[in-house]
Amino acid sequence: MSTLADLLAEHTGLPGVAVDHLQLVVAEWQLLADLSFADFLLWVDLSGEHGNEEHQRDEPGDAKFLCVAQARPTTAPTAHAEDIVSSVVTAAEHPQLRRAIVEERVCREEDPQWYLGVPVRRETIPVMFEGGVIAVLSRDTNLAVPRVPSPLEIAYLGGAADLCQMIADGTFPSSEPSSDVHTSPRVGDGYLRLDTSGAVVFASPNAQSAYHRMGLTEELVGARLAPLTRTLISDPFDATEVAQRIIAALDGQHTTRTEAESRRGASVLFRALPLRPLGKPAGALVLCRDVTEVRRRDRALMSKDATIREIHHRVKNNLQTVAALLRLQSRRTSNAEAKQALAESVRRVSAIAMIHESLSTSVDERVDLDVLLDKVIPVIGSVATTETHVQVRRDGQFGVISAELASPLVLVLTELVQNAMEHAYPRERAGEIVVGVRRSAKWLDVLVSDDGTGLPQGFSLERTEGLGLQIVRTLVESELRGSLSLGRRQSGMGTEAALRIPLRRR
């Protein structure tokens, strides 16, 4: 499915600023669809009518229009159950499209049209930008289900009519892009219509419920919303901000959403939109949503995350204490084999501690493995003999992975690197160990290669008695659910360990 930007780039010569304006229209039009109880389709003229003298001589019915975007209402049955995007119609089939462009006004049809057995009333709104029509909105209403003209429906349709006229005027949506459109309150959350003085002339049931949760005991209709809302909010700065945004919308300024907590502990989202059809002040729309329960769950999740991070922090501290005790025991031991075993235990415990240190600062139980390995690799070198002159280098990027993969994977890599340091290079011989990685959407392929002496004759990974490789095999098979192979290096001397891990866990 092609996106709006793709279709506009392929079929039109609209400049980038015009494309950006249409993106803003599409970002806002769920609001229009819900207020209108209708589907909205965005059409562009394929014939390049404006500024094209050759097209001016064509018959009006020859013009063709391409649908580049579609929105369905959540408040009413759709008029188009099928996907209309990428379909083409002619001006003869949909004359209102060309009329909207030529006359630069909202065009309404008196008689409904039948579309796939559904009676549909069509209206068209020209999308004005910088003094010209760049596209046309089609508002298609399903008339198969009779609607009772309730006060709520009349208020919704009145707000929709004003906003559609502002699109035809070129004053809606705002030229300032807003990143919070998709998280703002929706029509069904709570809808208030204000007159030019800022008094409430209509409040939906959900809007009244939100204000009652905030502590309002009187009726909303007839009240001046800005000063009323200010008295209900506990924080004076938040109260002033919400009131100022409502007043700014009454003055014709576009505002972004804001959130405030009432004196009774209810959290409410607000968004105010100015209404100025044909450039004349007509009040404002205020959308509100009670998000008290959502914020309660957010706080619970934040508390849970903080607890988990604190646990990781304490585990890290305990493991560092264990590593320090093992290091102290190693210094008091005279047996060389025991010293080496204790040093390896210090390395393993320190690697696990670093994993928990990274998790203690993570907010989603995910780890940047590149940063972590760059800390772990020096620890591996610190337990090697002083005569070893081996460099360890990382080639490629592991990226961010989940904690359940990070913990065993770091242990596997440290064991493989340590194993290469111990067995691939005789004393005083220099060399390089490369930890190469290639990541796809499905797999993580790691190759630990060295340029050392290579594997001994008759070596078998399955029959090896080395503790390090036994740990590696166990972790790869049981924790990572991956595969491991150990063999001679394909280019030159040395050994390479190939590790393949599925990123999509079973």
Secondary structure in CASP SS format (residue, H / E / C, confidence):
PFRMAT SS
TARGET T0000
AUTHOR 0000-0000-0000
METHOD secondary structure of the structure
MODEL  1
M C 1.00
S C 1.00
T C 1.00
L H 1.00
A H 1.00
D H 1.00
L H 1.00
L H 1.00
A H 1.00
E H 1.00
H H 1.00
T C 1.00
G C 1.00
L C 1.00
P C 1.00
G H 1.00
V H 1.00
A H 1.00
V H 1.00
D H 1.00
H H 1.00
L H 1.00
Q H 1.00
L H 1.00
V H 1.00
V H 1.00
A H 1.00
E H 1.00
W H 1.00
Q H 1.00
L H 1.00
L H 1.00
A H 1.00
D H 1.00
L H 1.00
S H 1.00
F C 1.00
A C 1.00
D E 1.00
F E 1.00
L E 1.00
L E 1.00
W E 1.00
V E 1.00
D E 1.00
L C 1.00
S C 1.00
G C 1.00
E C 1.00
H C 1.00
G C 1.00
N C 1.00
E H 1.00
E H 1.00
H H 1.00
Q H 1.00
R C 1.00
D C 1.00
E C 1.00
P H 1.00
G H 1.00
D H 1.00
A C 1.00
K E 1.00
F E 1.00
L E 1.00
C E 1.00
V E 1.00
A E 1.00
Q E 1.00
A E 1.00
R C 1.00
P C 1.00
T C 1.00
T C 1.00
A C 1.00
P C 1.00
T C 1.00
A C 1.00
H C 1.00
A C 1.00
E C 1.00
D C 1.00
I C 1.00
V C 1.00
S C 1.00
S C 1.00
V E 1.00
V E 1.00
T E 1.00
A C 1.00
A C 1.00
E C 1.00
H C 1.00
P H 1.00
Q H 1.00
L H 1.00
R H 1.00
R H 1.00
A H 1.00
I H 1.00
V H 1.00
E H 1.00
E C 1.00
R C 1.00
V C 1.00
C E 1.00
R E 1.00
E C 1.00
E C 1.00
D C 1.00
P C 1.00
Q E 1.00
W E 1.00
Y E 1.00
L C 1.00
G C 1.00
V E 1.00
P E 1.00
V E 1.00
R E 1.00
R E 1.00
E E 1.00
T E 1.00
I E 1.00
P E 1.00
V E 1.00
M E 1.00
F E 1.00
E C 1.00
G C 1.00
G E 1.00
V E 1.00
I E 1.00
A E 1.00
V E 1.00
L E 1.00
S E 1.00
R E 1.00
D E 1.00
T E 1.00
N E 1.00
L C 1.00
A C 1.00
V C 1.00
P C 1.00
R C 1.00
V C 1.00
P C 1.00
S C 1.00
P H 1.00
L H 1.00
E H 1.00
I H 1.00
A H 1.00
Y H 1.00
L H 1.00
G H 1.00
G H 1.00
A H 1.00
A H 1.00
D H 1.00
L H 1.00
C H 1.00
Q H 1.00
M H 1.00
I H 1.00
A H 1.00
D H 1.00
G C 1.00
T C 1.00
F C 1.00
P C 1.00
S C 1.00
S C 1.00
E C 1.00
P C 1.00
S C 1.00
S C 1.00
D C 1.00
V H 1.00
H H 1.00
T H 1.00
S C 1.00
P C 1.00
R C 1.00
V C 1.00
G C 1.00
D C 1.00
G C 1.00
Y E 1.00
L E 1.00
R E 1.00
L E 1.00
D C 1.00
T C 1.00
S C 1.00
G C 1.00
A E 1.00
V E 1.00
V E 1.00
F E 1.00
A E 1.00
S C 1.00
P H 1.00
N H 1.00
A H 1.00
Q H 1.00
S H 1.00
A H 1.00
Y H 1.00
H H 1.00
R H 1.00
M H 1.00
G C 1.00
L C 1.00
T C 1.00
E C 1.00
E C 1.00
L C 1.00
V C 1.00
G C 1.00
A C 1.00
R E 1.00
L H 1.00
A H 1.00
P H 1.00
L H 1.00
T H 1.00
R H 1.00
T H 1.00
L H 1.00
I E 1.00
S C 1.00
D C 1.00
P H 1.00
F H 1.00
D H 1.00
A H 1.00
T H 1.00
E H 1.00
V H 1.00
A H 1.00
Q H 1.00
R H 1.00
I H 1.00
I H 1.00
A H 1.00
A H 1.00
L H 1.00
D C 1.00
G C 1.00
Q C 1.00
H C 1.00
T C 1.00
T C 1.00
R C 1.00
T E 1.00
E E 1.00
A E 1.00
E E 1.00
S E 1.00
R C 1.00
R C 1.00
G C 1.00
A C 1.00
S E 1.00
V E 1.00
L E 1.00
F E 1.00
R E 1.00
A E 1.00
L E 1.00
P E 1.00
L C 1.00
R C 1.00
P H 1.00
L H 1.00
G H 1.00
K C 1.00
P C 1.00
A C 1.00
G C 1.00
A E 1.00
L E 1.00
V E 1.00
L E 1.00
C E 1.00
R E 1.00
D E 1.00
V C 1.00
T H 1.00
E H 1.00
V H 1.00
R H 1.00
R H 1.00
R H 1.00
D H 1.00
R H 1.00
A H 1.00
L H 1.00
M H 1.00
S H 1.00
K H 1.00
D H 1.00
A H 1.00
T H 1.00
I H 1.00
R H 1.00
E H 1.00
I H 1.00
H H 1.00
H H 1.00
R H 1.00
V H 1.00
K H 1.00
N H 1.00
N H 1.00
L H 1.00
Q H 1.00
T H 1.00
V H 1.00
A H 1.00
A H 1.00
L H 1.00
L H 1.00
R H 1.00
L H 1.00
Q H 1.00
S H 1.00
R H 1.00
R C 1.00
T C 1.00
S C 1.00
N C 1.00
A H 1.00
E H 1.00
A H 1.00
K H 1.00
Q H 1.00
A H 1.00
L H 1.00
A H 1.00
E H 1.00
S H 1.00
V H 1.00
R H 1.00
R H 1.00
V H 1.00
S H 1.00
A H 1.00
I H 1.00
A H 1.00
M H 1.00
I H 1.00
H H 1.00
E H 1.00
S H 1.00
L H 1.00
S H 1.00
T C 1.00
S C 1.00
V C 1.00
D C 1.00
E C 1.00
R E 1.00
V E 1.00
D E 1.00
L H 1.00
D H 1.00
V H 1.00
L H 1.00
L H 1.00
D H 1.00
K H 1.00
V H 1.00
I H 1.00
P H 1.00
V H 1.00
I H 1.00
G H 1.00
S H 1.00
V C 1.00
A C 1.00
T C 1.00
T C 1.00
E C 1.00
T C 1.00
H E 1.00
V E 1.00
Q E 1.00
V E 1.00
R E 1.00
R E 1.00
D E 1.00
G C 1.00
Q C 1.00
F C 1.00
G C 1.00
V E 1.00
I E 1.00
S E 1.00
A H 1.00
E H 1.00
L H 1.00
A H 1.00
S H 1.00
P H 1.00
L H 1.00
V H 1.00
L H 1.00
V H 1.00
L H 1.00
T H 1.00
E H 1.00
L H 1.00
V H 1.00
Q H 1.00
N H 1.00
A H 1.00
M H 1.00
E H 1.00
H H 1.00
A C 1.00
Y C 1.00
P C 1.00
R C 1.00
E C 1.00
R C 1.00
A E 1.00
G E 1.00
E E 1.00
I E 1.00
V E 1.00
V E 1.00
G E 1.00
V E 1.00
R E 1.00
R E 1.00
S C 1.00
A C 1.00
K C 1.00
W E 1.00
L E 1.00
D E 1.00
V E 1.00
L E 1.00
V E 1.00
S E 1.00
D E 1.00
D C 1.00
G C 1.00
T C 1.00
G C 1.00
L C 1.00
P C 1.00
Q C 1.00
G C 1.00
F C 1.00
S C 1.00
L C 1.00
E C 1.00
R C 1.00
T C 1.00
E C 1.00
G C 1.00
L H 1.00
G H 1.00
L H 1.00
Q H 1.00
I H 1.00
V H 1.00
R H 1.00
T H 1.00
L H 1.00
V H 1.00
E H 1.00
S H 1.00
E H 1.00
L C 1.00
R C 1.00
G C 1.00
S E 1.00
L E 1.00
S E 1.00
L E 1.00
G E 1.00
R E 1.00
R C 1.00
Q C 1.00
S C 1.00
G C 1.00
M C 1.00
G C 1.00
T E 1.00
E E 1.00
A E 1.00
A E 1.00
L E 1.00
R E 1.00
I E 1.00
P E 1.00
L C 1.00
R C 1.00
R C 1.00
R C 1.00
END
